[in-house]
Amino acid sequence: MRISGKIGIGITVLAAAMAFSASAQAEGLAGTYRGNVTLLFSDSHIEHDGMVLKLTQDDGHLAGTAGPSAEQQSPVANLSAGRKLQFDTEGEKPLHYDLSRYGAQWRGDVNGKVAGHAVEGRIMLLRDPD
């Protein structure tokens, strides 16, 4: 089905505005975020750990690294930003992060599978001052 005329132009303008809005939202996300992660494993043990997320913006492309400290960082995959911030970590703890902004904080859920155990958890991050 072909959309033409004013409706087609309106849809094109709306799609471009949405893409620009997501890009503008991602533009302001570059920086370092620190916080805590709490993970509950299916074998009932709980882990509390620090989290450092470093986001960079280059020519409209958002990239990042994450790890338990600024010194221990690994690239993140499937990074998307807008109303939510979502990404995956790989390696020793392959987890999916799904965060929403609450004022100055990013908070959300973590899930995945580590060493054969299902994992669920919560994360909270604050941006470092520039």
Residue, then its C-alpha position, 0 to 999 in steps of 0.5 A: m500500500r502506498i501512502s501519498g499526498k498530505i498524509g504521506i508527507g505528514i508521516t515522513v515529517l513525524a518519522a523524521a521528528m521522532a528520529f531527531s528527538a531520539s538522537a537529541q535525547a541520546e546526545g545529552l547522555a554522554g558521560t560517566y554514570r555510577g551506581n549499584v546493582t543487586l542480582l538475585f540468582s535462581d539458586s537463591h544467592i544474592e550479589h551486590d556490586g558497583m556499576v560504572l557505565k561510560l557513554t560516548q557520543d561520536d557523530g550521532h552514534l552512542a557507544g558505551t562500556a560498563g563494568p564494576s569499576a572505572e578500571q574494569q570496563s567491557p563494551v556494551a552491545n545493543l545500546s539504545a537510548g531515548r525514553k529508556l536506556q537499554f544495553d547488554t553486557e557480555g563476557e562473565k555476566p551476560l546481562h540485559y539492562d532496561l533503565s528508565r529516568y527518574g529525575a537525576q537517576w536511571r533505575g531499572d531491571v537487569n536479567g539474564k543467565v550466568a553460569g547456568h542460573a537465571v538472574e534478575g535484579r535492579i540497578m540504579l545509576l547517577r551521572d558523575p558531575d561534568 
